[in-house]
Amino acid sequence: MLAWLLALTAGTAQAGELVGRVVGTMDAKVFAGAVVSVRATGSMGGVARTDAQGFFRLPELPAGPYLLDVGLTDGRAFLARLVMRADRKTQYLELDYSRTVPPDDDEDY
C-alpha cells in the first residue's frame, strides 16, 4: 500500500485542483455553508466553504495525502482522507456525511 501511495506522488509535484461536494445521501441533503479545511502533514492546505448546492473548490493542492476536516453549519463535523494524484489535474470527491455516522437501531444496513 505504501509503495502504491509513493508511486502516485512520485514525479513532478504538480499542483491539482480538488472539486467536491458535501452531501447526506441517506436523506438526499446537500450541506450549504459547510467549511472544508485541508490538512497536509504538519500544515494547512487550504479552506473552502460550500455553495448552495454543496460544492466546494480547492485549487493548487500538490500531489500527496491529505486529511479533510468538514464542519457543518449546525456544529457537526467529520474527517475524510484524500490522496491527490500527480497524474490528475482535477479530482472530484463526494463527502457523504451519512456514511460517517452509524445507523440507528431501526435502520437497515
CYANA upper distance limits for C-alpha pairs under 8 A (distance plus 0.5 A):
  1 MET  CA      5 LEU  CA      6.91
  2 LEU  CA      6 LEU  CA      6.67
  3 ALA  CA      7 ALA  CA      6.56
  4 TRP  CA      8 LEU  CA      6.78
  5 LEU  CA      9 THR  CA      6.96
  5 LEU  CA     64 GLY  CA      8.41
  5 LEU  CA     83 VAL  CA      8.38
  6 LEU  CA     10 ALA  CA      6.45
  8 LEU  CA     63 ALA  CA      8.31
  8 LEU  CA     64 GLY  CA      8.26
  8 LEU  CA     85 ARG  CA      6.12
  8 LEU  CA     86 ALA  CA      6.61
  8 LEU  CA     87 ASP  CA      8.08
  9 THR  CA     13 ALA  CA      7.80
  9 THR  CA     63 ALA  CA      5.94
  9 THR  CA     64 GLY  CA      6.04
  9 THR  CA     84 MET  CA      8.37
  9 THR  CA     85 ARG  CA      6.72
  9 THR  CA     86 ALA  CA      6.05
 10 ALA  CA     86 ALA  CA      7.84
 11 GLY  CA     86 ALA  CA      8.00
 12 THR  CA     86 ALA  CA      7.73
 13 ALA  CA     62 PRO  CA      6.32
 13 ALA  CA     63 ALA  CA      6.44
 13 ALA  CA     86 ALA  CA      7.20
 14 GLN  CA     62 PRO  CA      6.28
 14 GLN  CA     63 ALA  CA      7.19
 14 GLN  CA     86 ALA  CA      6.86
 15 ALA  CA     59 PRO  CA      8.36
 15 ALA  CA     60 GLU  CA      5.30
 15 ALA  CA     61 LEU  CA      5.36
 15 ALA  CA     62 PRO  CA      4.46
 15 ALA  CA     63 ALA  CA      6.79
 15 ALA  CA     86 ALA  CA      8.13
 15 ALA  CA     89 LYS  CA      7.94
 16 GLY  CA     59 PRO  CA      6.93
 16 GLY  CA     60 GLU  CA      5.81
 16 GLY  CA     61 LEU  CA      5.67
 16 GLY  CA     62 PRO  CA      6.55
 16 GLY  CA     63 ALA  CA      7.59
 16 GLY  CA     84 MET  CA      7.90
 16 GLY  CA     86 ALA  CA      8.07
 16 GLY  CA     88 ARG  CA      7.29
 16 GLY  CA     89 LYS  CA      5.19
 16 GLY  CA     90 THR  CA      6.10
 16 GLY  CA     91 GLN  CA      8.04
 17 GLU  CA     57 ARG  CA      7.74
 17 GLU  CA     58 LEU  CA      6.29
 17 GLU  CA     59 PRO  CA      4.77
 17 GLU  CA     60 GLU  CA      6.20
 17 GLU  CA     61 LEU  CA      6.59
 17 GLU  CA     89 LYS  CA      6.74
 17 GLU  CA     90 THR  CA      5.16
 17 GLU  CA     91 GLN  CA      6.79
 18 LEU  CA     57 ARG  CA      6.29
 18 LEU  CA     58 LEU  CA      5.56
 18 LEU  CA     59 PRO  CA      6.71
 18 LEU  CA     61 LEU  CA      7.85
 18 LEU  CA     90 THR  CA      6.37
 18 LEU  CA     91 GLN  CA      5.53
 18 LEU  CA     92 TYR  CA      6.51
 18 LEU  CA     93 LEU  CA      7.91
 19 VAL  CA     55 PHE  CA      7.82
 19 VAL  CA     56 PHE  CA      6.40
 19 VAL  CA     57 ARG  CA      5.05
 19 VAL  CA     58 LEU  CA      6.93
 19 VAL  CA     90 THR  CA      7.60
 19 VAL  CA     91 GLN  CA      6.63
 19 VAL  CA     92 TYR  CA      5.36
 19 VAL  CA     93 LEU  CA      6.97
 20 GLY  CA     55 PHE  CA      6.08
 20 GLY  CA     56 PHE  CA      5.86
 20 GLY  CA     57 ARG  CA      6.94
 20 GLY  CA     92 TYR  CA      5.81
 20 GLY  CA     93 LEU  CA      5.09
 20 GLY  CA     94 GLU  CA      5.92
 20 GLY  CA     95 LEU  CA      7.67
 21 ARG  CA     30 VAL  CA      8.44
 21 ARG  CA     50 THR  CA      7.90
 21 ARG  CA     53 GLN  CA      8.43
 21 ARG  CA     54 GLY  CA      5.62
 21 ARG  CA     55 PHE  CA      4.72
 21 ARG  CA     56 PHE  CA      6.58
 21 ARG  CA     93 LEU  CA      7.16
 21 ARG  CA     94 GLU  CA      5.42
 21 ARG  CA     95 LEU  CA      6.48
 22 VAL  CA     30 VAL  CA      6.66
 22 VAL  CA     31 PHE  CA      6.14
 22 VAL  CA     32 ALA  CA      8.46
 22 VAL  CA     34 ALA  CA      8.03
 22 VAL  CA     50 THR  CA      7.92
 22 VAL  CA     54 GLY  CA      5.71
 22 VAL  CA     55 PHE  CA      7.09
 22 VAL  CA     94 GLU  CA      6.64
 22 VAL  CA     95 LEU  CA      5.26
 22 VAL  CA     96 ASP  CA      6.56
 22 VAL  CA     97 TYR  CA      7.71
 23 VAL  CA     28 ALA  CA      7.75
 23 VAL  CA     29 LYS  CA      6.12
 23 VAL  CA     30 VAL  CA      4.83
 23 VAL  CA     31 PHE  CA      6.23
 23 VAL  CA     54 GLY  CA      7.16
 23 VAL  CA     94 GLU  CA      7.72
 23 VAL  CA     95 LEU  CA      6.66
 23 VAL  CA     96 ASP  CA      5.46
 23 VAL  CA     97 TYR  CA      6.59
 23 VAL  CA     98 SER  CA      8.34
 24 GLY  CA     28 ALA  CA      6.22
 24 GLY  CA     29 LYS  CA      5.40
 24 GLY  CA     30 VAL  CA      6.72
 24 GLY  CA     31 PHE  CA      8.23
 24 GLY  CA     96 ASP  CA      5.70
 24 GLY  CA     97 TYR  CA      5.51
 24 GLY  CA     98 SER  CA      5.43
 24 GLY  CA     99 ARG  CA      8.42
 25 THR  CA     29 LYS  CA      6.92
 25 THR  CA     96 ASP  CA      6.94
 25 THR  CA     97 TYR  CA      8.22
 25 THR  CA     98 SER  CA      6.71
 26 MET  CA     98 SER  CA      6.43
 30 VAL  CA     52 ALA  CA      8.50
 30 VAL  CA     53 GLN  CA      6.65
 30 VAL  CA     54 GLY  CA      5.65
 31 PHE  CA     50 THR  CA      7.70
 31 PHE  CA     52 ALA  CA      8.10
 31 PHE  CA     53 GLN  CA      7.79
 31 PHE  CA     54 GLY  CA      5.46
 31 PHE  CA     72 LEU  CA      7.53
 32 ALA  CA     49 ARG  CA      8.48
 32 ALA  CA     50 THR  CA      5.79
 32 ALA  CA     51 ASP  CA      5.78
 32 ALA  CA     52 ALA  CA      5.21
 32 ALA  CA     53 GLN  CA      6.69
 32 ALA  CA     54 GLY  CA      5.28
 32 ALA  CA     55 PHE  CA      8.35
 33 GLY  CA     49 ARG  CA      6.11
 33 GLY  CA     50 THR  CA      5.46
 33 GLY  CA     51 ASP  CA      6.63
 33 GLY  CA     52 ALA  CA      7.71
 33 GLY  CA     54 GLY  CA      7.97
 33 GLY  CA     72 LEU  CA      7.66
 33 GLY  CA     73 THR  CA      6.76
 34 ALA  CA     49 ARG  CA      6.00
 34 ALA  CA     50 THR  CA      5.78
 34 ALA  CA     54 GLY  CA      8.13
 34 ALA  CA     70 VAL  CA      7.25
 34 ALA  CA     71 GLY  CA      6.05
 34 ALA  CA     72 LEU  CA      5.03
 34 ALA  CA     73 THR  CA      6.26
 35 VAL  CA     47 VAL  CA      7.51
 35 VAL  CA     48 ALA  CA      6.33
 35 VAL  CA     49 ARG  CA      5.03
 35 VAL  CA     50 THR  CA      7.06
 35 VAL  CA     69 ASP  CA      8.38
 35 VAL  CA     70 VAL  CA      6.19
 35 VAL  CA     71 GLY  CA      5.59
 35 VAL  CA     72 LEU  CA      7.09
 36 VAL  CA     47 VAL  CA      6.15
 36 VAL  CA     48 ALA  CA      5.78
 36 VAL  CA     49 ARG  CA      6.64
 36 VAL  CA     50 THR  CA      8.17
 36 VAL  CA     56 PHE  CA      8.36
 36 VAL  CA     68 LEU  CA      6.93
 36 VAL  CA     69 ASP  CA      6.17
 36 VAL  CA     70 VAL  CA      5.11
 36 VAL  CA     71 GLY  CA      7.05
 37 SER  CA     44 MET  CA      8.06
 37 SER  CA     45 GLY  CA      7.90
 37 SER  CA     46 GLY  CA      6.41
 37 SER  CA     47 VAL  CA      4.89
 37 SER  CA     48 ALA  CA      7.08
 37 SER  CA     68 LEU  CA      6.09
 37 SER  CA     69 ASP  CA      5.52
 37 SER  CA     70 VAL  CA      6.98
 38 VAL  CA     44 MET  CA      6.45
 38 VAL  CA     45 GLY  CA      5.35
 38 VAL  CA     46 GLY  CA      5.78
 38 VAL  CA     47 VAL  CA      6.74
 38 VAL  CA     66 TYR  CA      6.97
 38 VAL  CA     67 LEU  CA      6.38
 38 VAL  CA     68 LEU  CA      5.20
 38 VAL  CA     69 ASP  CA      6.94
 39 ARG  CA     43 SER  CA      6.38
 39 ARG  CA     44 MET  CA      4.96
 39 ARG  CA     45 GLY  CA      5.69
 39 ARG  CA     46 GLY  CA      7.97
 39 ARG  CA     66 TYR  CA      6.00
 39 ARG  CA     67 LEU  CA      5.57
 39 ARG  CA     68 LEU  CA      6.75
 39 ARG  CA     69 ASP  CA      8.21
 40 ALA  CA     44 MET  CA      6.39
 40 ALA  CA     45 GLY  CA      6.43
 40 ALA  CA     65 PRO  CA      7.15
 40 ALA  CA     66 TYR  CA      5.32
 40 ALA  CA     67 LEU  CA      7.05
 41 THR  CA     65 PRO  CA      8.45
 41 THR  CA     66 TYR  CA      7.82
 45 GLY  CA     61 LEU  CA      7.46
 46 GLY  CA     58 LEU  CA      7.32
 47 VAL  CA     58 LEU  CA      7.75
 48 ALA  CA     56 PHE  CA      6.65
 48 ALA  CA     57 ARG  CA      7.09
 48 ALA  CA     58 LEU  CA      7.00
 49 ARG  CA     56 PHE  CA      6.59
 50 THR  CA     54 GLY  CA      5.41
 50 THR  CA     55 PHE  CA      5.44
 50 THR  CA     56 PHE  CA      5.15
 51 ASP  CA     55 PHE  CA      5.92
 51 ASP  CA     56 PHE  CA      7.07
 61 LEU  CA     84 MET  CA      7.92
 62 PRO  CA     84 MET  CA      7.54
 62 PRO  CA     86 ALA  CA      8.11
 63 ALA  CA     83 VAL  CA      7.69
 63 ALA  CA     84 MET  CA      5.15
 63 ALA  CA     85 ARG  CA      5.68
 63 ALA  CA     86 ALA  CA      5.45
 64 GLY  CA     83 VAL  CA      5.86
 64 GLY  CA     84 MET  CA      5.63
 64 GLY  CA     85 ARG  CA      7.15
 64 GLY  CA     86 ALA  CA      8.31
 65 PRO  CA     81 ARG  CA      7.97
 65 PRO  CA     82 LEU  CA      6.28
 65 PRO  CA     83 VAL  CA      4.73
 65 PRO  CA     84 MET  CA      6.75
 66 TYR  CA     81 ARG  CA      6.43
 66 TYR  CA     82 LEU  CA      5.69
 66 TYR  CA     83 VAL  CA      6.59
 66 TYR  CA     84 MET  CA      8.11
 67 LEU  CA     79 LEU  CA      7.33
 67 LEU  CA     80 ALA  CA      6.37
 67 LEU  CA     81 ARG  CA      5.24
 67 LEU  CA     82 LEU  CA      6.81
 68 LEU  CA     79 LEU  CA      6.03
 68 LEU  CA     80 ALA  CA      5.55
 68 LEU  CA     81 ARG  CA      6.55
 68 LEU  CA     82 LEU  CA      7.86
 69 ASP  CA     77 ALA  CA      7.78
 69 ASP  CA     78 PHE  CA      6.66
 69 ASP  CA     79 LEU  CA      5.34
 69 ASP  CA     80 ALA  CA      7.30
 70 VAL  CA     77 ALA  CA      5.97
 70 VAL  CA     78 PHE  CA      5.86
 70 VAL  CA     79 LEU  CA      6.58
 70 VAL  CA     80 ALA  CA      8.38
 71 GLY  CA     75 GLY  CA      7.11
 71 GLY  CA     76 ARG  CA      6.62
 71 GLY  CA     77 ALA  CA      4.91
 71 GLY  CA     78 PHE  CA      7.29
 72 LEU  CA     76 ARG  CA      5.83
 72 LEU  CA     77 ALA  CA      6.35
 78 PHE  CA     97 TYR  CA      7.92
 78 PHE  CA    100 THR  CA      7.49
 80 ALA  CA     95 LEU  CA      7.95
 84 MET  CA     88 ARG  CA      8.43
 84 MET  CA     91 GLN  CA      7.80
 96 ASP  CA    100 THR  CA      7.74
 97 TYR  CA    101 VAL  CA      7.64
103 PRO  CA    107 GLU  CA      6.39
103 PRO  CA    108 ASP  CA      8.24
103 PRO  CA    109 TYR  CA      7.89
